[in-house]
Amino acid sequence: MVRSYYMSAKTGKDDDVYVVNLRSDTFTVPTPAMREAMVTAPLGDDVYGEDPTVNKLQEECAELLGQEAALLVPTGTMGNICAILTHCTRRFEEVLLGDQSHIYLYEVGGISTLAGVQPRPVKNNLDGTLDLDDLQSKIRSRGDPHFPWTRVVCLENSQNKCGGSVLSLNFIKQVWKIADANNLVMHLDGARVMNAAAALQVPPSHITQHFDSISMCFSKGLSCPVGSILAGSKDFITRALWARKALGGGMRQAGVIAAPMRIALKEIVPQLKDDHARAKKIAQAVADLGNGSVLSADMNAIQTNIIMLQTTRSDITAAQVCQRLMQIPDAEVAALGEKIALETVPFSETTLRFVTYHGITDQDVDKAIKKLQYVLKEMATT
């Protein structure tokens, strides 16, 4: 008999299934300290600039990112769109960004629809970097009325679609030199910039120093229920207030959102390196299965909390592996001595994504490895 975790959850049976959810670090939940802070936070009307908890968060984030000011926004997507709206104040402008970037792939064309700005993709390398010659060649000036002119260069760090890869400080500086020489501004989609900083073992301000604006998400690996920060110069943030308001991001007693974000900076950020170590442990367990496994792991590519595993057989898709990891056959229960369901995401036909985060324990990792190794050995013999 084969049990499906989703089916058993729906019917209320098999409550003894041990579920490990590695689909995304958006599945984090607030810690007890965060919940307490949400209840006790001093509040005011943030649209009037009078919420003391929001104001304190913005000050702390500006300092953390080495910027003059910061602005609370509900989501990272809104932060990115606010940044482009603020930088691109005229018609006929475009943004250069990676073809695997979150802004280009996963924000429903918001910078086109809402900012009226054309995104022009530059090919991402496997490590998340951009080809600098290609970047340089795609910069367009105002000289030819056939073309929009380039205004912004966007980078993402860490790079989600490229397996959580981290852009080096040297690469960022190289891009900045190109942007500066061409009078362009730089925006960082830093949804997971704290993961990047942990991986590089540097303060986040070392990463953000060459950017004119930065968005940073708190509702992924930082365990907050909602909230992102947009940071930049005082003038930039003053103008971004208009963009936030136009997008519906003006909130009132927003201290209930800002309070857990402040806790995250103290409580969660120091633990990000543990998420990275757990990700490496899972990837290593797959790599240890050797060439006969139906999945392969590039250990050099595991830099943060994201693991990308590649299928090695043309007759087995990533979706099929994901489905099997959710199934609990009787033979497996007999062999493992327990019921384990492992949730992951097929990122493409040949790629599975696993993400570790606060709330995923060492025990969860051990269970995930136990399930993975059993399933992959089984599938290798079929």
C-alpha positions as CSV (number, residue, x, y, z in Angstrom):
1,M,0.0,0.0,0.0
2,V,1.2,3.5,-0.8
3,R,0.1,6.5,1.3
4,S,0.2,10.1,0.1
5,Y,0.9,12.6,2.9
6,Y,-1.4,15.2,1.2
7,M,-4.2,12.6,1.1
8,S,-3.7,11.5,4.6
9,A,-3.6,15.1,5.8
10,K,-6.9,15.8,4.0
11,T,-8.6,12.8,5.6
12,G,-7.1,13.3,9.0
13,K,-5.4,9.9,9.1
14,D,-1.8,9.0,9.6
15,D,-1.1,11.7,12.1
16,D,2.2,9.9,12.9
17,V,3.8,11.0,9.6
18,Y,7.0,13.0,10.2
19,V,6.8,15.8,7.7
20,V,9.9,17.8,6.7
21,N,8.9,20.9,4.7
22,L,11.9,22.1,2.6
23,R,9.9,23.8,-0.1
24,S,10.9,27.4,0.8
25,D,12.2,29.6,3.6
26,T,8.9,31.5,3.4
27,F,7.5,28.7,5.7
28,T,9.2,30.2,8.7
29,V,6.9,31.2,11.6
30,P,7.5,34.0,14.2
31,T,9.4,33.0,17.3
32,P,7.9,33.4,20.8
33,A,9.9,36.6,21.2
34,M,8.5,37.9,18.0
35,R,4.9,37.2,19.0
36,E,5.5,38.9,22.3
37,A,7.0,41.9,20.6
38,M,4.0,42.2,18.3
39,V,1.7,42.4,21.3
40,T,3.7,44.9,23.3
41,A,5.1,47.2,20.6
42,P,4.5,50.9,21.0
43,L,2.3,52.0,18.0
44,G,1.4,55.0,16.0
45,D,0.2,56.0,12.5
46,D,3.1,55.2,10.2
47,V,1.6,57.1,7.2
48,Y,2.1,60.2,9.5
49,G,5.6,58.9,10.3
50,E,4.5,58.5,14.0
51,D,4.9,54.8,14.7
52,P,7.9,54.6,17.0
53,T,8.6,50.9,16.4
54,V,8.6,51.4,12.6
55,N,10.9,54.5,13.0
56,K,13.3,52.5,15.1
57,L,13.4,49.6,12.7
58,Q,14.1,51.9,9.8
59,E,16.9,53.6,11.6
60,E,18.5,50.2,12.5
61,C,18.2,48.9,9.0
62,A,19.7,52.0,7.4
63,E,22.7,51.7,9.7
64,L,22.9,48.0,9.1
65,L,23.0,48.4,5.3
66,G,25.2,51.5,5.4
67,Q,22.6,53.8,4.0
68,E,21.2,57.2,5.1
69,A,17.5,56.1,5.4
70,A,15.2,53.2,5.1
71,L,11.5,52.6,4.5
72,L,9.2,49.7,5.7
73,V,7.2,48.1,2.9
74,P,4.9,45.0,3.0
75,T,6.8,42.8,0.6
76,G,10.1,42.5,-1.2
77,T,8.3,42.7,-4.6
78,M,6.9,46.1,-3.6
79,G,10.3,47.2,-2.4
80,N,11.8,46.4,-5.8
81,I,9.0,48.1,-7.7
82,C,9.2,51.2,-5.4
83,A,13.0,51.4,-6.1
84,I,12.5,51.3,-9.9
85,L,9.6,53.8,-9.8
86,T,11.8,56.1,-7.8
87,H,14.9,55.8,-9.9
88,C,13.1,55.9,-13.3
89,T,11.2,59.2,-13.2
90,R,10.9,59.7,-17.0
91,R,9.5,57.7,-19.9
92,F,11.6,55.6,-22.3
93,E,13.9,54.2,-19.7
94,E,15.1,50.6,-19.1
95,V,16.7,48.4,-16.5
96,L,19.4,45.8,-17.0
97,L,19.0,42.7,-14.8
98,G,19.8,39.0,-14.8
99,D,17.7,36.7,-16.9
100,Q,17.4,34.4,-13.9
101,S,16.6,37.2,-11.4
102,H,13.6,37.4,-9.2
103,I,12.5,40.8,-10.5
104,Y,12.6,39.5,-14.1
105,L,11.0,36.1,-13.5
106,Y,8.7,36.2,-10.4
107,E,7.3,39.7,-10.0
108,V,4.6,39.5,-12.8
109,G,6.3,42.1,-14.9
110,G,5.6,44.7,-12.2
111,I,8.3,47.2,-13.3
112,S,6.8,47.2,-16.8
113,T,3.2,47.3,-15.8
114,L,3.5,49.7,-12.8
115,A,6.7,51.7,-13.5
116,G,6.5,51.7,-17.3
117,V,10.1,50.6,-17.5
118,Q,11.5,48.0,-19.9
119,P,13.5,45.2,-18.4
120,R,16.5,44.2,-20.5
121,P,17.9,40.8,-19.4
122,V,21.6,40.0,-19.3
123,K,22.4,36.3,-19.1
124,N,23.2,34.9,-15.6
125,N,26.1,32.5,-15.3
126,L,25.5,29.4,-13.2
127,D,27.1,31.1,-10.2
128,G,24.7,34.1,-10.5
129,T,27.1,36.5,-11.9
130,L,26.6,38.4,-15.2
131,D,28.9,38.4,-18.1
132,L,30.5,41.9,-17.8
133,D,31.1,42.3,-21.5
134,D,27.5,41.4,-22.2
135,L,26.4,43.9,-19.5
136,Q,28.5,46.7,-21.0
137,S,27.3,46.0,-24.5
138,K,23.7,46.3,-23.5
139,I,24.0,49.8,-22.0
140,R,22.1,52.3,-24.3
141,S,22.4,56.0,-24.2
142,R,19.9,58.7,-25.2
143,G,21.5,59.2,-28.6
144,D,19.1,57.1,-30.7
145,P,15.3,57.7,-30.5
146,H,14.7,54.1,-31.6
147,F,15.8,52.8,-28.2
148,P,15.0,53.4,-24.5
149,W,18.0,54.5,-22.5
150,T,19.5,52.5,-19.7
151,R,18.9,53.9,-16.2
152,V,19.4,51.2,-13.6
153,V,21.5,48.0,-13.2
154,C,19.9,45.4,-10.8
155,L,21.7,42.6,-9.1
156,E,20.3,39.9,-6.8
157,N,22.3,38.6,-3.8
158,S,22.0,35.8,-2.9
159,Q,20.7,34.6,-6.2
160,N,17.7,32.4,-5.7
161,K,17.3,30.8,-9.1
162,C,21.0,30.1,-9.3
163,G,20.9,28.0,-6.2
164,G,21.4,30.6,-3.5
165,S,24.7,31.6,-5.0
166,V,26.5,34.6,-3.5
167,L,27.9,37.4,-5.6
168,S,31.4,38.3,-4.4
169,L,32.4,41.8,-3.3
170,N,34.9,42.0,-6.2
171,F,32.2,41.2,-8.7
172,I,29.8,43.8,-7.3
173,K,32.6,46.4,-7.5
174,Q,33.3,45.5,-11.1
175,V,29.6,46.0,-12.0
176,W,29.6,49.3,-10.0
177,K,32.6,50.6,-12.0
178,I,30.7,49.9,-15.2
179,A,27.5,51.6,-13.9
180,D,29.4,54.6,-12.5
181,A,31.3,55.1,-15.8
182,N,27.9,55.2,-17.6
183,N,26.1,57.4,-15.1
184,L,23.8,54.5,-14.1
185,V,22.3,53.8,-10.6
186,M,22.5,50.4,-8.9
187,H,19.7,48.5,-7.2
188,L,20.1,45.4,-5.1
189,D,17.4,42.8,-4.7
190,G,18.7,41.7,-1.4
191,A,15.8,39.5,-0.4
192,R,18.3,37.2,1.2
193,V,21.2,39.6,1.6
194,M,21.7,38.6,5.2
195,N,22.3,35.0,4.0
196,A,24.9,36.4,1.5
197,A,26.6,38.4,4.3
198,A,26.7,35.2,6.5
199,A,28.2,33.2,3.7
200,L,30.8,35.9,2.9
201,Q,31.4,36.5,6.7
202,V,31.2,40.2,6.3
203,P,28.8,42.9,7.6
204,P,25.9,43.5,5.1
205,S,27.1,47.0,4.6
206,H,30.2,45.6,2.8
207,I,27.9,44.1,0.2
208,T,25.6,47.1,-0.1
209,Q,28.1,49.9,-0.2
210,H,28.1,50.4,-4.0
211,F,24.3,50.3,-4.4
212,D,22.0,53.3,-4.6
213,S,19.1,51.3,-3.2
214,I,18.6,48.0,-1.5
215,S,15.5,45.9,-0.8
216,M,15.7,43.3,2.1
217,C,13.1,40.7,2.9
218,F,12.2,39.6,6.5
219,S,9.5,37.1,5.7
220,K,11.9,34.4,4.3
221,G,14.7,33.0,6.3
222,L,14.4,35.8,9.0
223,S,11.1,34.2,10.3
224,C,8.9,37.3,10.2
225,P,5.3,36.9,9.1
226,V,5.4,39.9,6.7
227,G,7.6,42.9,5.9
228,S,10.6,44.2,3.9
229,I,12.9,47.2,4.0
230,L,13.9,49.5,1.2
231,A,17.1,51.5,1.9
232,G,19.0,54.3,0.2
233,S,19.8,58.0,0.5
234,K,17.5,60.3,2.4
235,D,16.4,61.9,-0.9
236,F,15.7,58.5,-2.4
237,I,13.6,57.3,0.5
238,T,11.7,60.6,0.6
239,R,10.7,60.1,-3.0
240,A,10.1,56.4,-2.5
241,L,7.3,57.3,0.0
242,W,5.2,58.5,-3.0
243,A,5.8,55.2,-4.8
244,R,4.9,53.2,-1.7
245,K,1.7,55.1,-1.3
246,A,0.7,54.7,-4.9
247,L,1.2,51.0,-4.6
248,G,-1.0,50.7,-1.6
249,G,1.9,50.2,0.9
250,G,1.1,52.9,3.3
251,M,0.2,51.2,6.6
252,R,-1.1,52.6,9.8
253,Q,-0.1,51.0,13.1
254,A,2.6,49.1,11.3
255,G,4.6,48.6,14.5
256,V,3.0,45.2,14.8
257,I,4.9,44.3,11.6
258,A,8.1,46.1,12.5
259,A,8.4,44.6,16.0
260,P,9.2,41.1,14.9
261,M,11.6,42.4,12.2
262,R,13.6,44.1,14.9
263,I,13.8,40.9,16.9
264,A,14.9,39.0,13.7
265,L,18.0,41.2,13.5
266,K,19.1,40.1,16.9
267,E,17.7,36.6,17.2
268,I,17.7,35.0,13.7
269,V,20.5,36.7,11.8
270,P,23.2,35.1,14.0
271,Q,21.8,31.6,13.2
272,L,21.8,31.8,9.4
273,K,25.1,30.1,9.2
274,D,23.4,27.1,10.9
275,D,20.9,27.0,8.1
276,H,23.7,27.0,5.6
277,A,25.5,24.1,7.4
278,R,22.2,22.0,7.3
279,A,21.8,22.7,3.6
280,K,25.4,21.4,2.9
281,K,24.7,18.3,5.0
282,I,21.6,17.4,2.9
283,A,23.5,18.0,-0.3
284,Q,26.5,16.0,0.9
285,A,24.2,13.0,1.7
286,V,23.0,13.0,-2.0
287,A,26.6,13.4,-3.3
288,D,27.7,10.5,-1.1
289,L,25.4,8.2,-3.1
290,G,27.7,8.5,-6.0
291,N,27.2,8.3,-9.8
292,G,24.5,5.7,-9.6
293,S,22.0,8.1,-7.9
294,V,19.1,9.6,-9.8
295,L,20.0,13.0,-8.4
296,S,23.4,14.8,-8.3
297,A,24.6,17.6,-6.0
298,D,27.3,20.1,-6.9
299,M,28.8,20.8,-3.5
300,N,30.7,23.9,-4.7
301,A,27.3,25.5,-5.6
302,I,25.9,25.1,-2.0
303,Q,26.8,28.5,-0.5
304,T,23.7,29.4,1.5
305,N,20.4,27.8,2.5
306,I,19.3,26.8,-1.0
307,I,20.1,23.4,-2.5
308,M,19.5,22.7,-6.2
309,L,19.7,18.9,-7.1
310,Q,19.8,17.8,-10.7
311,T,18.2,14.6,-12.1
312,T,20.7,12.3,-13.8
313,R,18.3,10.1,-15.8
314,S,16.2,11.2,-18.8
315,D,13.3,8.9,-17.8
316,I,12.9,10.5,-14.3
317,T,11.7,14.1,-13.9
318,A,12.1,16.4,-10.9
319,A,8.3,16.3,-10.5
320,Q,8.4,12.5,-10.2
321,V,11.0,12.6,-7.6
322,C,9.1,15.2,-5.6
323,Q,5.9,13.1,-5.8
324,R,7.8,10.0,-4.6
325,L,9.3,11.9,-1.7
326,M,5.7,12.5,-0.5
327,Q,4.6,8.9,-0.7
328,I,4.9,6.4,2.1
329,P,4.8,2.8,0.9
330,D,4.4,0.0,3.4
331,A,7.8,-1.4,2.3
332,E,9.4,1.9,3.1
333,V,7.8,2.1,6.5
334,A,9.0,-1.4,7.3
335,A,12.6,-0.6,6.2
336,L,12.8,2.8,7.9
337,G,10.7,2.0,10.9
338,E,8.7,5.2,10.6
339,K,6.7,7.3,8.2
340,I,8.5,10.3,6.7
341,A,7.2,12.7,4.1
342,L,9.6,15.2,2.5
343,E,8.2,18.3,0.8
344,T,10.3,19.9,-1.9
345,V,9.8,21.9,-5.1
346,P,10.5,21.0,-8.8
347,F,12.2,24.1,-10.0
348,S,12.4,22.8,-13.6
349,E,11.9,19.5,-15.4
350,T,15.4,18.5,-14.2
351,T,15.9,20.5,-11.0
352,L,14.6,20.1,-7.4
353,R,15.0,22.9,-4.9
354,F,15.4,22.3,-1.1
355,V,15.6,25.2,1.3
356,T,16.6,25.2,5.0
357,Y,15.5,27.8,7.4
358,H,14.9,28.7,11.1
359,G,12.6,26.0,12.4
360,I,14.3,23.2,10.4
361,T,16.2,21.3,13.1
362,D,19.1,18.8,13.0
363,Q,16.5,16.1,13.6
364,D,14.5,17.3,10.5
365,V,17.7,17.2,8.4
366,D,18.4,13.6,9.6
367,K,14.9,12.6,8.7
368,A,15.1,14.3,5.3
369,I,18.4,12.5,4.6
370,K,17.0,9.2,5.7
371,K,14.0,9.6,3.3
372,L,16.1,10.9,0.5
373,Q,18.7,8.2,0.5
374,Y,16.0,5.5,0.7
375,V,14.0,6.9,-2.2
376,L,17.0,7.6,-4.4
377,K,18.4,4.1,-3.9
378,E,14.9,2.7,-4.7
379,M,14.5,4.8,-7.8
380,A,18.0,4.0,-9.0
381,T,17.1,0.3,-9.3
382,T,13.8,0.8,-11.2
